[in-house]
Amino acid sequence: METQVREAVRRASVVLFMVDGRRGLTGADEELALILRKLDKPVVLGVNKIEERLTLTLTLTITLTLT
């Protein structure tokens, strides 16, 4: 599966990186963010499950941490 992901990213013109706003950043999210920073492609960060106001702070934290 990793090979398929790497090939898809290689062929993409932009990468959409989705994280879970309720769960917060996971170790896997942080590891993937490090990899994505090294790409010579634009990366768009999407945060899912942020319907509740309490998650707004978490969303901002995630955004600032990954940039």
C-alpha positions, 0 to 999 in steps of 0.5 A: 500500500505504501508503494501505491501512496508514494506513486499517487503522490508522485503523480499528483499536482497537489496533495490533500492532507486530512486530519481528524479535528476531534482526535488531534494530531497523531504520531502518524499525522506528524510523521506524514507532515514531515514527509509532506514538507519535503515534497516539491508540491503544494499541500492543502491541510483539511481538518475533518470533524470540527463541527463543535466550537471546542474543536476550534482551538484544536484546529488552530493548534493542528494548523500551526503545528504542521506549518 
